[in-house]
Structure formats: C-alpha cells, structure tokens
C-alpha cells in the first residue's frame, strides 16, 4: 500500500483517556473533526480507577471549555471532599467535613470518562486500535502504524497515550523513572454493611494514614466501596517478591510492612475483597520538555507523568486537552502556530505541578509523617 492510499486524518489522537477525549470534545464544539485511537477493545474493557478531585482552575476550566461543566456538577460525589489524617496508631490529627463549598469536587473516573466519550459523535473513537509506532513523512505529516498491520497518515499527531507513550519518542528520549514508592491497591465492597469499622476509619471522603516511609491512602467511592492504596517506600523490585495470584499471601506480605500499625488500619488490607493490584509509581523528570517538532505534540501523562501525591495528573490532562483544542481551533490552517502556543502554556504549568507532586511525596512519607501534611492543611485553612 502506498502512502497516498493510506487513510488520512487531519487530527489524530492516540489514547482515549481523559485528556484525549477533552481534546476531541473541544475540537468538536468548534467544528473540527478528530480521530481517536485507543488500544482498549471498548470503553468498558477495564476499570478506570477510583475517585478524582477535579480542581476549579484546571480540570473544571477544561470542562467549561468543553461545554460539559453543568453535566459534570450533576455527577459529583456529595461529601467526597471530606478529609481525615491519622497517624499509624489510628489517632485522628486532622478532620475536615465537606460542606459543599470546596473547589475540588470528587467524581468517579469512569463516570467522567463516560461523560466525555458520550459527548462525541459516534465513531470518533476507534476502539481496539493499538498504535505500535509512528514516523515523520516531512512537512509535519506522520504515518502511524497499528498492531493489526494497518496504518494512516495525519497532519497533527497528538500523543495522549500515557506513561509509556508510543508517540513520545518522536519528540523526546525521556522515559519515566521509578520514584521510590510502590502501591498495592485493594477494595472493600459495601463498606457500611460489610466493613463498618473500615468505613468509619475512612469517613466520607479521603483518608491519609501516614508514618515514616509508608501509609494507607483511601477514599470512599460512589458505589459505597472503599478504594485503598497501601503505599510503601521500597526498592523497585519489592513487588516482584509478592505472589499476587494468592490474595491471602499477598495481604500477609504487604502487612509485614505495617507490623506496628493499628489494627483498624491494617484491616484496610486484611479485610479486602478480591485481588490486590501492584503498582509502581513512576515519573518523568520535572521540567520535561522538547524542541518543537512539526506536526506532533503530547498531552497528559505522555508529556509530564508525575507522582499522584498532589492530585494534578487528571486535572492537567483535561486542561492540556482543552487548551490544545482551543489553540487548534484558533489557528485553522496553521497547526504549527497552534502547537507552539499550546506548548508555551503547557510546559511551565506542568513543571510547577511536577515539582509540587515531588515535594508532596517527600512530605507524605517523611520520618515525622503525618506532621507535615497536618501543618499544610492547617495553614491552608487558617
């Protein structure tokens, strides 16, 4: 097949996560068509993670640009902005109720993704389309190859494909590095009925139970379950020594790291329902950027993967997508002007957030944790 015979898309987005969908939606609002390619077989192919707090000045601003803010507000989790901070003995050192006035309402990631995807014309997302690579053709055009052996060309190629982006090598040789923290994720289902003690420990929103080098981070989800992250500062190969095919053995291995913690906190793992999921936390260098390459850019984790400890990842992906969409719509026929304008705003914003996330990781797992987090919350609310 010759290049001339390949299907052509003026704007092609690799990855139908929050950022890619936000980009496509904003372009649609402005009458610009985009094609999204995602490796998942369908929107329901895998779970979408837990709750997200969507910040007024970033994620919510993106949803306003997408014309979806009111629909977003109708889906938020009432009470989800509540916060509790405990030490390893289970002593509450900070508590804050959700009175509805906060600027970071919580929503289930899957619900937000469904809202964005459902706002697009049928066929915008090509599901089951795994991108394996891309190459420049000159003049800003690229050829993109798919796992099924097919290919297409595009004038504007956007890598919205996450931490291990297949598009990033066109722009940068950077690769995510391990941050020194590993997570093990668990769920407690029907918590108020089946796990009332853990439900009371977590409260109505987010829990931080912290000590030196480890902690439990948990939140209540809209279906009444508790989603828990056991976080441990550990070597990169720590998770390799745990048999996650045996849930009880995995629980025991994780709880060895919390031997002297209160029983009520250990129960967040000990009583978990179903399998445990290991997850190493990676990040790109803070300040990751690249020289302008015609016809291609990145957004979200593909551009600026950071640790989750400042809650910025999803918010920045949404804002990246919205701002890139607005830039492309504002510069019809001149994608280079649009991409340059987008990157000029995205780079400094992402660097600041990445540095905040790294500082937050240090604060959460410091030797005197959770003192630093309690002081930060007190200063913020003082």
C-alpha positions in Angstrom: 0.0 0.0 0.0 1.4 3.4 -1.0 1.4 6.4 1.4 -1.1 8.1 -0.9 -3.5 5.2 -0.5 -3.5 5.3 3.3 -6.5 6.7 5.2 -5.8 10.3 6.3 -7.0 12.2 9.4 -6.2 15.9 9.8 -6.0 15.5 13.6 -5.2 12.1 15.1 -5.1 11.5 18.8 -3.5 8.4 20.3 -5.3 7.5 23.5 -8.9 8.0 24.6 -8.2 8.8 28.2 -9.5 12.0 29.8 -7.0 14.3 28.0 -7.6 12.8 24.6 -11.3 12.9 25.0 -11.2 16.5 26.3 -9.2 17.5 23.2 -11.7 15.8 20.8 -14.7 17.3 22.6 -13.3 20.9 22.4 -12.5 20.4 18.8 -16.0 19.1 18.1 -17.5 22.1 19.9 -15.5 24.3 17.4 -16.5 22.2 14.3 -13.1 20.5 14.0 -13.0 16.7 13.5 -10.6 14.5 15.3 -10.0 10.7 15.2 -9.0 8.9 18.4 -7.3 5.6 18.5 -7.3 3.5 21.7 -5.9 0.1 22.4 -8.8 -1.0 24.7 -11.4 -3.1 22.9 -14.2 -0.9 24.3 -14.9 1.8 26.9 -15.7 -0.9 29.4 -12.6 -3.1 28.7 -11.0 -2.3 32.1 -11.8 -0.5 35.2 -11.0 3.2 35.2 -9.6 3.7 38.7 -11.1 5.4 41.7 -12.3 8.9 42.5 -10.8 12.1 41.1 -10.9 15.6 42.7 -11.4 18.0 39.8 -9.9 21.4 40.5 -11.8 24.6 39.7 -8.9 26.3 38.0 -7.7 23.3 35.9 -10.0 20.3 35.3 -13.2 22.3 35.7 -11.9 25.0 33.4 -11.4 22.3 30.8 -15.0 21.1 31.3 -16.3 24.6 30.9 -14.4 24.9 27.6 -15.9 21.5 26.6 -19.5 22.7 27.4 -19.9 19.9 30.0 -19.5 21.7 33.3 -23.1 21.5 34.3 -23.3 17.9 33.5 -20.1 17.3 35.5 -21.6 19.0 38.5 -24.7 16.8 38.4 -22.4 13.7 38.7 -20.1 14.8 41.6 -19.9 12.7 44.8 -21.6 14.8 47.5 -19.4 14.6 50.6 -16.3 13.5 48.7 -14.2 16.4 49.7 -14.1 15.4 53.4 -10.6 14.6 54.6 -9.2 12.7 57.6 -5.5 12.4 58.6 -4.4 9.7 61.1 -1.1 8.6 62.4 0.0 4.9 62.5 -1.8 4.4 65.8 -5.1 5.4 64.3 -5.2 8.8 66.1 -7.0 11.5 64.1 -4.8 14.6 63.8 -6.9 16.5 61.3 -10.5 16.2 60.1 -12.5 18.3 57.7 -16.1 17.8 56.6 -17.3 18.5 53.1 -19.7 21.5 53.4 -20.2 21.8 49.7 -18.1 25.0 49.3 -14.8 23.4 48.3 -13.3 23.9 44.8 -12.3 20.3 44.3 -15.5 18.1 43.9 -15.0 14.4 43.5 -16.2 12.3 40.6 -15.7 8.6 39.7 -13.1 8.5 36.9 -15.2 6.1 34.9 -18.2 8.4 35.1 -16.1 11.4 33.9 -14.7 9.4 31.0 -18.2 8.2 30.0 -19.4 11.9 30.1 -16.6 13.0 27.7 -16.9 10.0 25.4 -20.7 10.2 25.2 -20.4 13.9 24.1 -18.6 12.9 20.9 -20.1 11.8 17.6 -20.4 8.1 17.1 -17.2 6.6 15.6 -14.9 9.3 16.8 -13.0 6.8 19.0 -11.6 3.7 17.2 -11.6 1.1 19.9 -9.2 -1.9 19.7 -6.7 0.2 17.7 -3.3 -0.2 19.2 -0.7 2.1 17.9 2.7 0.5 17.6 4.7 3.4 16.3 4.9 6.5 14.1 7.3 8.1 11.6 7.6 11.5 10.1 6.9 11.9 6.4 8.0 15.5 6.1 6.1 18.8 6.2 4.6 18.0 9.6 2.8 14.8 8.4 3.2 11.5 10.1 2.4 7.9 9.3 1.0 6.0 12.3 1.2 2.1 12.4 -1.3 -0.1 14.2 -0.9 -3.6 15.6 -3.3 -5.1 13.0 -0.9 -4.1 10.3 -2.9 -1.1 9.0 -1.7 2.5 9.0 -2.9 6.0 8.5 -1.4 9.5 8.0 -2.2 12.7 9.8 -1.3 16.4 9.7 -1.4 16.7 13.5 -0.4 13.8 15.7 -1.2 14.0 19.4 0.2 11.5 21.9 -2.3 11.2 24.7 -1.3 7.7 25.4 0.0 7.8 28.9 3.2 7.0 30.8 4.7 4.6 28.2 3.7 6.7 25.1 4.4 5.3 21.7 4.4 8.9 20.3 6.8 10.4 22.8 10.0 9.0 21.0 9.2 11.3 18.1 9.9 14.3 20.5 12.0 13.1 23.4 14.2 10.3 24.6 13.0 10.7 28.2 11.5 7.7 29.9 9.6 7.5 33.3 11.7 6.6 36.3 10.7 4.8 39.5 10.0 7.3 42.2 10.8 5.0 45.1 7.2 4.4 46.2 5.1 1.4 45.3 1.3 1.0 45.8 -0.8 -2.1 46.4 -4.5 -1.3 45.6 -7.4 -3.0 47.4 -11.2 -2.6 47.6 -13.6 -3.1 50.5 -17.1 -3.6 49.0 -20.4 -2.5 50.5 -18.3 -0.9 53.3 -21.0 0.4 55.6 -22.7 -3.0 55.7 -19.8 -5.4 55.4 -16.8 -3.4 56.8 -18.3 -0.8 59.2 -15.1 -0.3 61.1 -13.1 0.5 58.0 -16.0 2.7 56.7 -15.7 4.7 59.9 -11.9 4.9 59.6 -12.0 6.3 56.1 -15.0 8.6 56.6 -17.0 10.2 53.8 -14.1 11.2 51.6 -10.3 10.8 51.6 -8.1 9.2 54.3 -4.4 9.7 54.8 -3.0 7.4 57.5 0.8 8.0 57.4 4.0 7.1 59.0 7.7 7.1 58.1 8.1 5.7 54.6 4.6 4.2 54.3 0.9 4.8 54.7 -2.6 4.0 53.7 -4.4 6.3 51.3 -8.1 5.6 50.9 -11.3 7.1 49.6 -15.0 6.3 49.6 -16.5 5.7 46.1 -19.9 6.4 44.8 -21.0 2.7 44.9 -20.3 2.5 48.7 -17.0 0.7 48.4 -13.6 1.9 49.8 -10.7 2.0 47.5 -7.4 1.7 49.4 -3.7 2.2 48.4 -1.1 0.7 50.7 1.9 2.8 49.9 5.5 1.8 50.8 8.9 3.4 50.1 10.6 0.3 48.7 13.2 -0.8 46.1 11.8 -1.1 42.6 11.8 -4.9 42.8 9.9 -5.2 46.1 6.6 -6.1 44.4 8.3 -8.8 42.4 8.7 -10.8 45.6 5.0 -10.9 46.3 2.7 -13.6 44.8 -0.3 -11.5 43.7 -2.1 -14.6 42.4 -2.6 -15.6 46.0 -4.6 -12.8 47.7 -4.1 -14.0 51.3 -0.3 -14.4 50.7 -0.2 -11.0 49.1 -2.0 -9.4 52.1 0.4 -11.0 54.5 3.4 -9.7 52.6 2.0 -6.2 52.4 1.0 -6.2 56.1 4.6 -7.1 57.1 5.4 -3.5 56.2 2.8 -2.3 58.8 3.5 -4.7 61.7 3.3 -2.0 64.4 0.3 -0.1 62.9 -3.2 0.0 64.5 -5.4 -3.0 63.8 -8.1 -0.8 62.4 -5.7 0.5 59.7 -4.3 -2.9 58.9 -7.9 -4.1 58.3 -7.9 -1.9 55.2 -5.8 -4.6 53.6 -6.5 -7.6 55.8 -10.3 -7.5 55.1 -10.0 -6.5 51.4 -12.4 -8.2 48.9 -10.9 -9.7 45.8 -7.5 -9.4 44.2 -4.7 -7.0 45.2 -3.2 -4.9 42.4 0.5 -3.9 42.5 1.5 -0.5 41.0 4.9 1.1 40.9 4.9 4.9 40.9 6.9 6.4 38.0 7.5 10.0 36.9 9.1 11.9 34.1 11.7 14.5 35.1 10.2 17.7 36.4 10.5 20.2 33.6 10.4 17.6 30.8 10.1 19.5 27.5 11.2 19.2 23.9 12.1 21.3 20.9 9.2 22.0 18.5 8.8 19.1 16.1 6.4 19.9 13.2 3.0 18.2 13.4 3.3 16.4 16.7 2.8 17.1 20.4 2.0 15.3 23.7 -0.5 15.9 26.5 -1.2 14.5 29.9 1.0 11.7 31.3 2.7 11.3 27.9 4.0 14.8 28.3 4.5 15.2 32.1 3.9 12.0 34.1 4.2 12.8 37.8 3.5 11.1 41.1 -0.1 11.3 42.2 0.6 13.0 45.5 -0.7 16.4 44.5 -3.8 15.2 42.7 -2.8 17.1 39.5 -2.5 14.4 36.8 -6.1 14.1 35.6 -6.6 17.8 36.0 -3.6 18.7 33.9 -4.6 16.1 31.2 -8.1 17.7 31.0 -6.6 21.2 30.7 -4.0 20.1 28.2 -6.6 18.6 26.0 -8.9 21.6 26.2 -6.2 24.2 25.6 -4.8 22.2 22.7 -8.2 22.0 21.2 -8.8 25.8 21.6 -5.3 26.5 20.1 -6.0 24.3 17.0 -9.5 25.9 16.6 -7.9 29.4 16.8 -5.3 28.7 14.2 -7.1 27.0 11.3 -4.6 26.0 8.6 -1.6 26.8 10.8 -1.1 23.8 13.1 2.5 24.9 14.0 1.2 28.2 15.4 -1.3 26.2 17.4 1.1 23.6 18.7 3.7 26.3 19.7 1.1 28.3 21.6 -0.1 25.2 23.4 3.3 24.1 24.4 4.3 27.6 25.6 1.5 27.4 28.2 1.7 23.7 29.0 5.5 23.4 29.7 5.7 25.8 32.7 2.4 24.7 34.2 3.4 21.0 34.0 6.9 21.8 35.5 5.3 23.6 38.5 2.9 20.8 39.1 5.5 18.1 38.8 7.7 19.8 41.4 4.7 20.2 43.7 4.0 16.5 43.4 7.6 15.5 44.2 7.5 17.8 47.3 4.2 16.3 48.4 5.7 12.8 48.1 8.5 13.8 50.3 6.1 15.4 52.8 3.7 12.4 53.0 6.4 9.8 53.7 8.8 11.9 55.8 10.2 10.5 59.0 7.8 12.7 61.0 4.7 12.0 58.9 1.9 12.9 59.1 3.0 16.1 60.8 3.9 18.0 57.6 0.5 17.1 56.0 -1.4 18.2 59.1 0.5 21.5 59.2 -0.1 22.1 55.4 -3.9 21.6 55.8 -4.0 23.8 58.9 -2.1 26.6 57.1 -4.4 26.3 54.1 -7.5 26.6 56.2 -6.1 29.1 58.6 
